[in-house]
Structure formats: C-alpha cells, structure tokens
Amino acid sequence: MESSHHPSHTIFDRRPWVLGGSIFYLASAVCILTGVYQIIVPIYKNDAAAMEKFGCLLTLNVYELLLLAVTLLIVVWRHVTDDAILLTFLIAAFLIGSATALDTVAPGFPGPTLAFGAAGLLLAAGKLYAMGRWITGRLGWLTLAGLGALLAWNSLMPGLLGLVMAQGLLVVPLREAWLAGGLATLAGGVLLIAAAWRVPTGHAGVNDYDRPFLCTAAMRWAVILLLLVGVFIHQYALNWAFGLNFRVADMLPALALLSLLFFELRRGYALMRRMRDLTPLFVPLVAVIFCIAGHLQSVRFAWNLGVLYSAPFVAIATAVVIETMALLRHRPSLHALALGYLVTGFWGVIVSTQALQYIRTGWLFVALAFPILLLGALVSLCKPRPRAAEPVLEPVSN
C-alpha cells in the first residue's frame, strides 16, 4: 500500500523575499564595504600603513571570488535564480569597486597598483565568462568588446596615472593622460550602443518567454548598465586621488552615451510612445546648455585632446548620432532634436572661442553657410523618391 504521507510544509516553501538569501547577501556586502572604508580612510595619507591598504584590496578580490562561487553554487546545483539576482548585481558592482579602491594606493605605489590592476583584469575576464556561461546567458561579441574596453580602463588606469605622476614611464601632463585614457571608456560606450542598435525594434527579449529573470536579456542589460555607470563614477572619482582639475562638464560624454544607450534599449523593447520617448535624449542637451551658459567647462574649445570633452563637441557629435538614427530608423521627430543639438554646438563654439569678433565682419555667417548647405543636401537626398508620373492619354478624336 502506498503511503498517504504528504510532505510537510514550512514557511520557506513560499517564503517572502525578506526570508530569502538576498537579505543576507546584502548585509554581507554592507559589512565588508563598511569595514574596508573604516580601514582605508583613516590611513589614506599614511604611507606606513600601505600594507594594510593592499590587504584591503586583496580581501575585496577574495570576496568577489566568493560571491561568484556562491552564485554558481545556488544556480547550477540548486537552480535558485531569485536569490542569485542580487548576487549577480553585487558581482558587477564589486568588479568596479575593487579597481576603484586602487586609487588609494596608486599615487604612492604605481608599480604594484598596475600589477594588482592587471591581475584584477584577468579575474574580471574570468568572472564575465562564468556569468555568461552559467548565470545570465551569453553576451554578444560587440557587448563583450565594449565591456572589455571599460574593464581594461577600470583596472589599469589608476596604476597608469600613478606612473605618470611619478614620471617613471610617461612624461606627460596628468590631465592629458586622464583625457587619453578616457578614450577607452568612450569607445566602450559606443560599442555598447552599437550592440543595442543591432536589435530590431520590439525584438529585445523575444527569446525570454518563460525564462527566469536572471537568464533574460533584461537582466544582462541591467548588469551592463551597472558596469557602465560604475566606470563613469570611477572616472570622476580619480580626481580625488590625483587632482585632475576636474569639472562637471567633463562628464558630458558619459551622460550622452548613457542617454543614447537608454534610448536604444527602449526602442528595442518597443517602449516608444509619442514625444515622451525622446525624454532621455533631452537630458544631455539641457546639460550642455547649462555648462555652456554657466562657463562650467574646464577646457576651451580648441583642437587638442580636450575637445572631445568640451560641451560644443559633445553637442555636435550627439547631433550627428541622432540624425543618423532619424534617417536609418525613419523617425522624423528626431530631425528637430538633432538640429537643436547642432545649433547648441555651434553656439558653444562661438562662446568658447574668439568667434564673436568675427560676427560683425560677416565671416562667421559665411563659414556657417557651407555646413548648413551640406545639411540641407543630406536631408533632401534622404527623401523618398516620388513615383513616376503616368503618361497622360490624349483624347482620341473621331
């Protein structure tokens, strides 16, 4: 006779979120961050305690590996995906945070910092592979290339700036080195936008039906956005360690890249509804106008590396990208926004240079006539070709 025994039910069979493992994972992360902060901050200017700083860095990397190990354990062995969501976000956050901690030792110990960063970069590559292979699902090659550029900058830039400061490897101004290194973050952001651009409208997550959120495209993009934002925050945080004559306007390229990526993701998920769809693209425009009007740029518009971080260049480059979106995606509403960016960019050039003195002589307007003419030609050439007119039949006379 078969037993009529039914399995007993406990509160953990249908547990609320607060009874899951996530609350403990979050508490663990808060504890280690609080402890590392209390250790590093009092000894920030004490070179005698450098070994304690490097001990904190080693502890953070070991903790990252344990986070990954716990995530793999509960997902691969027990197929627990809800608790693994927070663990995955913590892994991504510590990928950035452990490299940011290198800023505390880079000015005084550039060589060891660069070695730690290189080792951390290898570990980051392994963590990305493990996440894609067993946790969140595989990432495309464009996405991997973009994340590779971001993580390489994140891991190596503190040590490289330390070498520049010590003039042991490169004898260049510190700020110029920071600007040059920022090209890697710009390239990484552009590659991520290109990856989002390849997704047809409304097809993002089309294969995610009946999958746990951990294994969906939305989860992967959430992790990617977290990494991108974290790298840009680290880019800003370097100013505290190295004194880079930093201003808020230096983050305009980051803001533009984030807005464009967010806009493309909304398009991929078919979350477009009338004019409020353009709201993400208005944010950089408002910031550019604010920076130009308030003279918040740390560099003037001149033909050097700093031009990439100037408000006028960001406005003009964003105008080109938005106009390309308008033409290739057949979205007429974007033409006006691209024109607004373009006009703002030229206004910024006038304000940031000596172009005002040429207004009275008329040469400024003569110079503007040429790009405006080419822009009009581009718009005209992209219009749909009209249908061929049918021949008019002559009435037949009797």
Contacts in CASP RR format, 6 or more apart in sequence:
PFRMAT RR
TARGET T0000
AUTHOR 0000-0000-0000
METHOD contacts of the structure
MODEL  1
MESSHHPSHTIFDRRPWVLGGSIFYLASAVCILTGVYQIIVPIYKNDAAA
MEKFGCLLTLNVYELLLLAVTLLIVVWRHVTDDAILLTFLIAAFLIGSAT
ALDTVAPGFPGPTLAFGAAGLLLAAGKLYAMGRWITGRLGWLTLAGLGAL
LAWNSLMPGLLGLVMAQGLLVVPLREAWLAGGLATLAGGVLLIAAAWRVP
TGHAGVNDYDRPFLCTAAMRWAVILLLLVGVFIHQYALNWAFGLNFRVAD
MLPALALLSLLFFELRRGYALMRRMRDLTPLFVPLVAVIFCIAGHLQSVR
FAWNLGVLYSAPFVAIATAVVIETMALLRHRPSLHALALGYLVTGFWGVI
VSTQALQYIRTGWLFVALAFPILLLGALVSLCKPRPRAAEPVLEPVSN
11 19 0 8 1.000
12 19 0 8 1.000
17 23 0 8 1.000
17 82 0 8 1.000
20 82 0 8 1.000
20 83 0 8 1.000
21 83 0 8 1.000
22 82 0 8 1.000
22 83 0 8 1.000
22 85 0 8 1.000
22 86 0 8 1.000
22 87 0 8 1.000
25 67 0 8 1.000
25 70 0 8 1.000
25 83 0 8 1.000
25 86 0 8 1.000
25 87 0 8 1.000
25 90 0 8 1.000
26 86 0 8 1.000
26 90 0 8 1.000
29 90 0 8 1.000
29 93 0 8 1.000
29 94 0 8 1.000
32 59 0 8 1.000
32 60 0 8 1.000
32 63 0 8 1.000
36 56 0 8 1.000
36 59 0 8 1.000
36 60 0 8 1.000
36 101 0 8 1.000
39 52 0 8 1.000
39 53 0 8 1.000
39 56 0 8 1.000
40 53 0 8 1.000
40 56 0 8 1.000
40 101 0 8 1.000
40 104 0 8 1.000
43 49 0 8 1.000
43 52 0 8 1.000
43 53 0 8 1.000
44 104 0 8 1.000
47 108 0 8 1.000
50 105 0 8 1.000
50 108 0 8 1.000
50 109 0 8 1.000
53 104 0 8 1.000
53 105 0 8 1.000
54 105 0 8 1.000
54 112 0 8 1.000
54 116 0 8 1.000
56 101 0 8 1.000
57 98 0 8 1.000
57 101 0 8 1.000
57 102 0 8 1.000
57 105 0 8 1.000
57 116 0 8 1.000
60 94 0 8 1.000
60 97 0 8 1.000
60 98 0 8 1.000
60 101 0 8 1.000
61 98 0 8 1.000
61 119 0 8 1.000
61 120 0 8 1.000
61 123 0 8 1.000
63 94 0 8 1.000
64 91 0 8 1.000
64 94 0 8 1.000
64 95 0 8 1.000
64 98 0 8 1.000
64 123 0 8 1.000
64 127 0 8 1.000
65 123 0 8 1.000
67 87 0 8 1.000
67 90 0 8 1.000
67 91 0 8 1.000
67 94 0 8 1.000
68 91 0 8 1.000
68 127 0 8 1.000
68 130 0 8 1.000
68 131 0 8 1.000
70 87 0 8 1.000
71 84 0 8 1.000
71 87 0 8 1.000
71 88 0 8 1.000
71 91 0 8 1.000
71 135 0 8 1.000
72 130 0 8 1.000
72 134 0 8 1.000
72 135 0 8 1.000
74 80 0 8 1.000
74 83 0 8 1.000
74 84 0 8 1.000
74 87 0 8 1.000
75 81 0 8 1.000
75 84 0 8 1.000
75 134 0 8 1.000
75 135 0 8 1.000
75 214 0 8 1.000
76 134 0 8 1.000
81 212 0 8 1.000
81 213 0 8 1.000
81 214 0 8 1.000
81 215 0 8 1.000
82 212 0 8 1.000
82 214 0 8 1.000
84 135 0 8 1.000
84 214 0 8 1.000
85 213 0 8 1.000
85 214 0 8 1.000
85 219 0 8 1.000
88 131 0 8 1.000
88 135 0 8 1.000
88 136 0 8 1.000
88 214 0 8 1.000
88 219 0 8 1.000
88 223 0 8 1.000
89 222 0 8 1.000
89 223 0 8 1.000
89 226 0 8 1.000
91 127 0 8 1.000
91 131 0 8 1.000
92 223 0 8 1.000
92 226 0 8 1.000
92 227 0 8 1.000
93 226 0 8 1.000
93 230 0 8 1.000
95 124 0 8 1.000
95 127 0 8 1.000
95 151 0 8 1.000
95 154 0 8 1.000
95 227 0 8 1.000
96 154 0 8 1.000
96 227 0 8 1.000
96 230 0 8 1.000
96 231 0 8 1.000
96 233 0 8 1.000
96 234 0 8 1.000
97 230 0 8 1.000
97 234 0 8 1.000
98 120 0 8 1.000
99 117 0 8 1.000
99 120 0 8 1.000
99 154 0 8 1.000
99 155 0 8 1.000
99 158 0 8 1.000
99 234 0 8 1.000
100 154 0 8 1.000
100 233 0 8 1.000
100 234 0 8 1.000
100 237 0 8 1.000
102 113 0 8 1.000
102 116 0 8 1.000
102 117 0 8 1.000
102 155 0 8 1.000
102 158 0 8 1.000
102 159 0 8 1.000
103 158 0 8 1.000
103 234 0 8 1.000
103 237 0 8 1.000
103 238 0 8 1.000
103 240 0 8 1.000
103 241 0 8 1.000
103 242 0 8 1.000
104 241 0 8 1.000
105 112 0 8 1.000
105 113 0 8 1.000
106 113 0 8 1.000
106 158 0 8 1.000
106 159 0 8 1.000
106 161 0 8 1.000
106 162 0 8 1.000
106 241 0 8 1.000
106 242 0 8 1.000
107 162 0 8 1.000
107 165 0 8 1.000
107 241 0 8 1.000
107 242 0 8 1.000
108 162 0 8 1.000
108 166 0 8 1.000
110 159 0 8 1.000
110 160 0 8 1.000
110 161 0 8 1.000
110 162 0 8 1.000
110 163 0 8 1.000
110 165 0 8 1.000
110 166 0 8 1.000
110 168 0 8 1.000
111 159 0 8 1.000
111 162 0 8 1.000
111 163 0 8 1.000
113 158 0 8 1.000
113 159 0 8 1.000
113 162 0 8 1.000
114 156 0 8 1.000
114 159 0 8 1.000
114 160 0 8 1.000
114 163 0 8 1.000
117 155 0 8 1.000
117 156 0 8 1.000
117 158 0 8 1.000
117 159 0 8 1.000
118 155 0 8 1.000
118 156 0 8 1.000
120 155 0 8 1.000
121 151 0 8 1.000
121 152 0 8 1.000
121 155 0 8 1.000
121 156 0 8 1.000
124 151 0 8 1.000
124 155 0 8 1.000
125 148 0 8 1.000
125 151 0 8 1.000
128 139 0 8 1.000
128 144 0 8 1.000
128 147 0 8 1.000
128 151 0 8 1.000
131 137 0 8 1.000
131 223 0 8 1.000
132 138 0 8 1.000
132 139 0 8 1.000
135 214 0 8 1.000
135 215 0 8 1.000
136 214 0 8 1.000
136 215 0 8 1.000
136 219 0 8 1.000
136 220 0 8 1.000
136 223 0 8 1.000
137 215 0 8 1.000
137 220 0 8 1.000
139 147 0 8 1.000
139 220 0 8 1.000
140 195 0 8 1.000
142 191 0 8 1.000
142 192 0 8 1.000
142 194 0 8 1.000
142 195 0 8 1.000
142 198 0 8 1.000
143 191 0 8 1.000
143 192 0 8 1.000
143 195 0 8 1.000
143 220 0 8 1.000
143 224 0 8 1.000
145 188 0 8 1.000
145 191 0 8 1.000
146 187 0 8 1.000
146 188 0 8 1.000
146 189 0 8 1.000
146 191 0 8 1.000
146 192 0 8 1.000
146 195 0 8 1.000
147 188 0 8 1.000
147 192 0 8 1.000
147 224 0 8 1.000
147 227 0 8 1.000
148 188 0 8 1.000
149 184 0 8 1.000
149 185 0 8 1.000
149 187 0 8 1.000
149 188 0 8 1.000
149 189 0 8 1.000
149 191 0 8 1.000
150 184 0 8 1.000
150 185 0 8 1.000
150 188 0 8 1.000
150 189 0 8 1.000
150 227 0 8 1.000
150 228 0 8 1.000
150 231 0 8 1.000
151 227 0 8 1.000
151 231 0 8 1.000
152 184 0 8 1.000
153 181 0 8 1.000
153 182 0 8 1.000
153 184 0 8 1.000
153 185 0 8 1.000
153 231 0 8 1.000
154 231 0 8 1.000
154 234 0 8 1.000
157 178 0 8 1.000
157 181 0 8 1.000
157 182 0 8 1.000
157 238 0 8 1.000
158 238 0 8 1.000
158 241 0 8 1.000
160 169 0 8 1.000
160 170 0 8 1.000
160 177 0 8 1.000
160 181 0 8 1.000
161 174 0 8 1.000
161 177 0 8 1.000
161 178 0 8 1.000
161 238 0 8 1.000
161 241 0 8 1.000
161 242 0 8 1.000
162 242 0 8 1.000
163 169 0 8 1.000
163 170 0 8 1.000
164 170 0 8 1.000
164 172 0 8 1.000
164 174 0 8 1.000
164 177 0 8 1.000
165 174 0 8 1.000
165 242 0 8 1.000
170 177 0 8 1.000
174 242 0 8 1.000
174 243 0 8 1.000
174 244 0 8 1.000
175 244 0 8 1.000
175 245 0 8 1.000
176 305 0 8 1.000
178 238 0 8 1.000
178 242 0 8 1.000
178 244 0 8 1.000
179 305 0 8 1.000
179 306 0 8 1.000
179 308 0 8 1.000
179 309 0 8 1.000
180 305 0 8 1.000
182 235 0 8 1.000
183 308 0 8 1.000
185 231 0 8 1.000
185 232 0 8 1.000
185 235 0 8 1.000
185 254 0 8 1.000
186 253 0 8 1.000
186 257 0 8 1.000
186 308 0 8 1.000
189 228 0 8 1.000
189 257 0 8 1.000
189 261 0 8 1.000
190 257 0 8 1.000
192 224 0 8 1.000
192 228 0 8 1.000
192 257 0 8 1.000
192 261 0 8 1.000
193 257 0 8 1.000
193 260 0 8 1.000
193 261 0 8 1.000
193 264 0 8 1.000
196 221 0 8 1.000
196 261 0 8 1.000
196 264 0 8 1.000
196 265 0 8 1.000
196 268 0 8 1.000
197 264 0 8 1.000
199 264 0 8 1.000
199 268 0 8 1.000
200 268 0 8 1.000
201 267 0 8 1.000
201 268 0 8 1.000
201 270 0 8 1.000
201 272 0 8 1.000
201 329 0 8 1.000
202 267 0 8 1.000
202 268 0 8 1.000
202 269 0 8 1.000
202 270 0 8 1.000
203 268 0 8 1.000
204 217 0 8 1.000
204 218 0 8 1.000
204 265 0 8 1.000
204 268 0 8 1.000
204 269 0 8 1.000
204 270 0 8 1.000
205 216 0 8 1.000
205 217 0 8 1.000
205 218 0 8 1.000
205 269 0 8 1.000
207 217 0 8 1.000
208 215 0 8 1.000
208 216 0 8 1.000
208 217 0 8 1.000
208 218 0 8 1.000
213 219 0 8 1.000
218 269 0 8 1.000
221 265 0 8 1.000
225 258 0 8 1.000
225 261 0 8 1.000
225 262 0 8 1.000
228 257 0 8 1.000
228 258 0 8 1.000
228 261 0 8 1.000
229 258 0 8 1.000
232 251 0 8 1.000
232 254 0 8 1.000
232 258 0 8 1.000
235 251 0 8 1.000
235 254 0 8 1.000
236 246 0 8 1.000
236 250 0 8 1.000
236 251 0 8 1.000
238 244 0 8 1.000
239 246 0 8 1.000
245 298 0 8 1.000
246 298 0 8 1.000
247 296 0 8 1.000
247 297 0 8 1.000
247 298 0 8 1.000
248 291 0 8 1.000
248 296 0 8 1.000
249 291 0 8 1.000
249 296 0 8 1.000
249 297 0 8 1.000
249 298 0 8 1.000
249 309 0 8 1.000
249 310 0 8 1.000
249 311 0 8 1.000
250 298 0 8 1.000
250 309 0 8 1.000
252 284 0 8 1.000
252 287 0 8 1.000
252 288 0 8 1.000
252 291 0 8 1.000
252 309 0 8 1.000
252 311 0 8 1.000
252 314 0 8 1.000
253 308 0 8 1.000
253 309 0 8 1.000
253 314 0 8 1.000
255 283 0 8 1.000
255 284 0 8 1.000
255 287 0 8 1.000
256 284 0 8 1.000
256 314 0 8 1.000
256 317 0 8 1.000
256 318 0 8 1.000
259 280 0 8 1.000
259 281 0 8 1.000
259 283 0 8 1.000
259 284 0 8 1.000
260 280 0 8 1.000
260 281 0 8 1.000
260 318 0 8 1.000
260 321 0 8 1.000
262 280 0 8 1.000
263 277 0 8 1.000
263 278 0 8 1.000
263 280 0 8 1.000
263 281 0 8 1.000
266 272 0 8 1.000
266 277 0 8 1.000
266 280 0 8 1.000
267 329 0 8 1.000
271 277 0 8 1.000
275 333 0 8 1.000
278 333 0 8 1.000
278 334 0 8 1.000
278 337 0 8 1.000
281 322 0 8 1.000
281 334 0 8 1.000
281 337 0 8 1.000
282 337 0 8 1.000
284 314 0 8 1.000
284 315 0 8 1.000
284 318 0 8 1.000
285 315 0 8 1.000
285 318 0 8 1.000
285 337 0 8 1.000
285 340 0 8 1.000
285 341 0 8 1.000
285 344 0 8 1.000
288 311 0 8 1.000
288 314 0 8 1.000
288 315 0 8 1.000
288 341 0 8 1.000
288 344 0 8 1.000
288 345 0 8 1.000
289 344 0 8 1.000
290 296 0 8 1.000
291 297 0 8 1.000
291 311 0 8 1.000
292 311 0 8 1.000
292 312 0 8 1.000
292 344 0 8 1.000
292 345 0 8 1.000
292 347 0 8 1.000
292 348 0 8 1.000
292 351 0 8 1.000
292 352 0 8 1.000
297 310 0 8 1.000
297 311 0 8 1.000
297 352 0 8 1.000
298 309 0 8 1.000
299 306 0 8 1.000
299 307 0 8 1.000
299 309 0 8 1.000
299 310 0 8 1.000
300 310 0 8 1.000
300 352 0 8 1.000
300 353 0 8 1.000
301 307 0 8 1.000
301 310 0 8 1.000
301 312 0 8 1.000
301 313 0 8 1.000
301 348 0 8 1.000
301 349 0 8 1.000
301 352 0 8 1.000
301 353 0 8 1.000
302 353 0 8 1.000
307 313 0 8 1.000
310 352 0 8 1.000
311 345 0 8 1.000
311 348 0 8 1.000
311 352 0 8 1.000
312 344 0 8 1.000
312 345 0 8 1.000
312 346 0 8 1.000
312 347 0 8 1.000
312 348 0 8 1.000
312 349 0 8 1.000
312 352 0 8 1.000
313 345 0 8 1.000
315 341 0 8 1.000
315 342 0 8 1.000
315 344 0 8 1.000
315 345 0 8 1.000
315 348 0 8 1.000
316 341 0 8 1.000
316 342 0 8 1.000
316 345 0 8 1.000
316 346 0 8 1.000
318 341 0 8 1.000
319 338 0 8 1.000
319 339 0 8 1.000
319 340 0 8 1.000
319 341 0 8 1.000
319 342 0 8 1.000
319 345 0 8 1.000
320 338 0 8 1.000
322 334 0 8 1.000
322 337 0 8 1.000
322 338 0 8 1.000
322 341 0 8 1.000
323 334 0 8 1.000
323 335 0 8 1.000
323 338 0 8 1.000
325 331 0 8 1.000
325 334 0 8 1.000
326 332 0 8 1.000
326 333 0 8 1.000
326 334 0 8 1.000
326 335 0 8 1.000
326 338 0 8 1.000
327 382 0 8 1.000
335 379 0 8 1.000
342 375 0 8 1.000
346 368 0 8 1.000
349 355 0 8 1.000
350 356 0 8 1.000
350 359 0 8 1.000
350 364 0 8 1.000
355 364 0 8 1.000
358 364 0 8 1.000
359 365 0 8 1.000
END
